[in-house]
Amino acid sequence: MMNYMDVKIVIIGGGPAGMAAAISAYESGVKDVLILEREEALGGILRQCIHNGFGLHTFGEELTGPEYAYRYEKRVKELRIPYMLNTTVVELTSDREVVAMNSERGIFHIRAGAVVLAMGCRERPKGALGIAGNRPAGIYTAGTAQKFVNMKGYMPGKEVVILGSGDIGLIMARRMTLEGAHVKAVCEIMPYSGGLARNIEQCLNDYSIPLRLSHTVVEIHGKDRVTGVTVAAVDESRRVIPGTEEYIECDTLLLSCGLIPENELTAGAGIEMDRVTGGAVVDAGRETSVEGIFACGNVLHVHDLVDFVSDEAREAGASASRYVNGGSDSDREIKIKVDGKIRYTVPHIIRKAEDTTVYFRVSGVFENKRIVVRYGDEEILSKKRIKMAPGEMESVKIGADALKNIDGGVLEFSVE
């Protein structure tokens, strides 16, 4: 006999995005909400992020990751929103049927009125980088090292090189230093850092950890354990410059080379994907191309601040609630087109004539430029930016008045 459940809104993922979406859906009028989480506790990646800097936008105070997550977990429990832990979703269909499994129920099916995708992202592993050398012990992603140090009490190593300058790598450079390790260098293949400016200052500069831009690891040395790495400078095309190779003795290599949204379920449901973000194409309500399925947080696009994840998740949860209650967005479709200097936007489509915040990232470092939004020959918005960089997400708000007379077509976003 098939094990079936019927739930109005299913949230896949119990991290900050999933919990914020569930709370928003519940407070928007739909009480039949279920969170599915594959780990043993709610909170997602924030459980291992013991550093501060979270919550300034959302709560007006500086919190650690676990503190921030607990604010949402406490609210989930106050509202008595049900959740299943240690539960893995193995399939999502286009008609919103969720197939999941856990040790208590085995394999079970949920027929959902709406689904919110909040599965987060994962780190890019060594195998995707094509670095020469063996497979010795001592190579970790920065997030794995963070979990070992902060949750397990294990030190991955003492002499450390970090490849990639994403925020997790920058934070782990400081964390490893505080635990007594010697971080010899952070190497970044691009000519700019992939992390927040504040993390470069607080995690590297404050501890005299060198950041080597336009440098990469070309070979890993060691058979049983890492004994060192060879780093080299690269040119504008990211090709190694002969003669710049340098051997650095170390016992640990941490990889902070980008995050990949966890979108196997999304693609399996036939949802249209954005090749730049690796996430779904969504409208301003965060509804995907498949009716009744919504996406938010790092499964949609990688954020630099969890506060923005929460904002986006609240929108997705409220939209799922409206959908279940029979509400629908306008039939019009205003698509957003970018110029290349802007890599992508979220949302990709605007349907309603209401104030809409559009998030985006740029493709390089730009100073004293304008963000310009045009509809045909009409300039409907222009915002000056002193400096923009790929590591920091940008946003502009388009007012309802600017959208009310646009029935469809394309909004063009550019850097000028």
N, C-alpha and C positions, 0 to 999 in steps of 0.2 A: 504493500500500500504506500502510495506516494505521500511524503510528509510535507504538507502545504500550510502556509500561513498567509493571511491577508493583512497588510499594513498600509496605511495611507501614505506615509512618507518614510522611506528608508534612507539612512545616512550611512555611506560606506566610508569608514574611517573615524576614529575617536580622538584625533588630535585637536589642536586649537581650531582648525577650520570646521571639522565635523561637529564639535561641541557647540561652537557659535552658531552654525547653521541649524542644529537641532533646537537650540533655545529660541532662535528667531522664528522658526516654523511654529513652535509651540505657542509663543507669545503673539503670533499673527493669527491664531485661531484654530490650528490643527493640533489636537491633543494626542492623536495616534501616531507617534513618532518612534522609530527604533534606530539605535546606533549599533553598527557592527564594527568591532575592533579586533584585529588579529593578535595584538599583544595582550599581556596579562593585566594591563591597567590602562585607564584613559590618560591622555596627555601627549601622546605622540613623541616626537623628537625633543620636545621641551623638557621632558623628564631628565635628560642628560645634560641640558644646557644650564649649568649652575651659575654661570656668570650673570651679571646684572645688565641693565639696558633695555629691558622689555617693559612695555606698558605705559610709556610716557604719553603716547597719543590716546590710548584707550582709557587708562585709569588716572592719568595725570600724576603718576608717581613711578619711580624706578623699581622694577621687580626683577627677580631671577626668573629663569624659565619655569622651574617647578612652581614657583609662586603664581606666575601668570596663568599656567595651566590649571592650578587649583581653583582660581577664581571661577573659571568656567565649569570645572568638575563639580564644585560646590553648588552652583546654580542648577546644573543638570539634576543633581540629587534632590535639591529643594523642589524642583518641578516634578520630580518622580518620573523623569523621562527614562524609559527602559533602555538598557544597553546589554549587549552580549560581548564578553571578552573571550580571548583565545578562539576567535571565530574567523575563519578565512573565507572570503568570497571567491568562488572559483569561476563564476560565469555571470554575465549580465546580458540580457537579451534586449532587442530594440522595443519589445512590448513591455518592458519594465519588470521582467521576471528575474529575480535574484536567486542564484544557486549558491548556498553556503554550507560550511561544515564545521562542526566542533565535536569534542569528545562526548558531550551529553546527548546531542540530538543525532549525531551522524551527519549524513547529507540531507539537507532540507531545502525547500523552495519557498520563496516569498513572492507573492503577487503584490506589487507596490503601485499605489496611485501616482507617486512621483519618487524619483531617486535623486539624491544629491551625492555627487562624487567628491570625496575629500580624502583621497588615499595618500597625498603627499608626494614626496620624491625620493630618489635614491642617488647615491654618489656614483660617479663614473669610475670603474675599476681599472686596475693596472692593465688588464688584457686589452682594453680599448685604446691604450696609449702607444703601443708599439715600441717600447723601450728595449734595447738590446740587453742581454744578460740572462742569468739563470733565474730560478724562482726560490731564492733563499728566504729564510725567516727574517722578519724585521720590516716587511713592507705592509703598510696599513693605509686604508683611507682615513682621512682626518676624523670623520665621524665615528669610525670604529675605535680609533685611539681615544676619542673623547668618551665613549661609553666605557672603555676599559678603565680609564683614569677616574672618571667621575662617579661611575656606578659600581664598578667591580673592585676598585682599589688596586689595579695593576698598572705598573709603568711599562710601556712598550719598549723603551730604550733610554739611553743616556746621551748619545751623540746623534743629533737629529738634523736631517735636511728635509725641507718641505718643498714639494713641487706643486705650484699653483698658489695663487693669492686670493682665493675665495674667502669669504668671511669665516668659515669653519677652520680653514687652515691658519688664518691670522689669529683667531682666538686660541687655537691649539698651540701656536708658537708661544704665546704668553703662558698658557696653562702648563706646558711642559717645562718652561723656564722656572715657573713658581714651584714646581715639584722637584727641581734640582737638575733637570736635564740642560744640556748645552745645545741650543738651536743655532747651527752654524750659518744657515742661509735659508731664505725663502726665494725660490726661483720662479719667475713668471715669464712664460713664452711671449706674452703680449707686451707692448711698450707701455702699458698702463695696468694698474691693479684691478682685479675683479671684485674687490671688496669695498666696503664703506670706508670713506676717508677717516672717520673717527676710529675705526679699528686699526688702520695703518698707524695712526698716531699713538693710540693707547696700547696696542699689542706688539708693535714692532719698534717704533721710535723710542718709546719710553723704556725699552729694555735693550736698546742698542743692537737689535737683530737686523742684519742687513737684508734689504729687499733688492734682488737682482732682476731688474726688468729686462725683457728681451733675452732671457736666458732659459735654458731647459736642461733636463737630465737626458743624456744621450746613452749612458750605459750604467748598469747596476753591477757592482762587483761583489763576489762572495758566492760560496756554494751552499754551505749549511746555514750561514747567517750573513746578513749584509755586512760587508767590511768597508764599503765606500761607494761613491758614485762619481761619475765623470759628468761635469756640467760644461756647457758651451754657450757662447753668444749666438744669436740668430739674426738674420737680416730682416728686411721689411716683408719678405715672403715667407718668413718663419723657417728658412733653411739655415742649417748650421754653418757658421763662418769658420772655415778651416784655420787651424792655428790658435783658436781661442779656447780649446779644451783645457779643463782644469780638474784634477782629481781632488775630491774632498773625502777625507776619512770619516766614516760614520757607521753606526750600527742600526740605524733606523731611517726609513724613508716614508714620510707621510704624503699622501696624495690628496690634493684639494683642487681637483681639475674639472669641476663643474657638477651640476646636479641634473638628474633626468627625471621628469615627471613619471609617476607610476601609472601608465595609461594602457596597460594590456587589456583591462576590462573595458575601457573606453573604446578602444579600437575594435574589440570583439563585438561591441554592440552596434557597429556600423556608423559611429559618430564621426563627423568631419573633423579632421585634425589640422592644426597649424604647424607647418614644417619648421618654423623658427622656434616657437615656444616648446614644441613637443606636446602641447596640450590641446584641448578641444577648441573649436571655433564657437564663440558664444555671443549672445546679445547682451544688452546692458543689465538684464535680469539674471544673467549667467545661465540662461537656458542654452543647451547645445542644439545641434541640428536635428536631434531626435527628440520629438515632443515629449515633455514630461521628465526629461533627464537634465539635471543641472550640474555644474562643476564650479569648484571654488578652491582657493588656496594654492599650494605648491603643485597640485596635480594639474592645475590650469596653466599657471606660469610661475616661475620661481621668484619669490618675493625676497626683499632684503630685510623687511621689518614684519614681525608677526602681527603688529597692530593693523597693518593693511590686510593681512590674511583674515583677521576677524571682521573687518569692515566688509570685505568681499563675501565672506561666509554669511553674514547677516542678510546681505542682499539676496544671495542664493536661497537661503531658508525662507525668507519672506516670499520670494517668487514661487517657490515650490508650494507654499501654503496657498497662494492665490490660484495657482493652477489646479490644485486639488479641489478648491472651492468653486471652480468653474470660471474663474477670471482668465482673461487672455490679453496678451499684448496687442498693439495695433497691427494691422495687416501690412502696413508700409515697412519698407526695409531700406535703411540708409546704411550703405557699406562704408567702411573706413579704409582708405588707401594710404600707404606710407611711401616715403621717398628714398628709402635706403639708409639715410642718415638716422632716421627713426627705424628701428629694426622690426617692431611690431606694436600693436596696441591691444589692450583688453579694456572694453569689449571690442569685438570686430564689427558689430552691427548695432545700430540704434533704431528702436522701433517707436518709442514714445517721445512726445514733446514735453520732456521734463528735465530738470537739472541733471546732467550726466557727467560723472567724473571718468575721464579716459586715462588709463595708466599706460606707460610706454617705457621702453629703454632705447638709448641711442647706440650707434655702432662704433663711436670713437669719442675722444675727448674734444669737447667744443666749448669755447669761451666767448662771452659777449655775443650770443646769438639769440634769435627769436624763434619761438615755436609758433608757426602760422597754420591756421586751419581755414581752408577755402571750400566753398561750394560753387563749382563752376568758376566764374570770374570774380565772385564776391568773397572778400575776406571777412570771415565772421568772427575770427578770434586771433589775437596776437599777444604773446606773452614773452617778455624778455627773460633770459636766463644768463647769469654771470658765468656759471660753469656747469657743464653736464658731463657725466662719465658713465660708461657701461655698467659699472658696479652699483650705481644708485638708480633706483626706479624713479621716474618722473611722472607727473600727472598734471592735467589741466581740466578745469570744469567748464563745460559748455552749457550755457543757460537755456532754460526752456524757451525764452523769447527768440533765441537764435535758431531754434529747431522747429518752431510751430508752423512755419510756412514752407518747410521742406517735406515734400511728400514721398521722396525716394531718391535714388541716385547715389552719388559718391561724395563723401567728405575727404578732402586731401590734406594730410598732415605732413608738414615739412619743417626742416631746420634751415633758417636763412640768416 
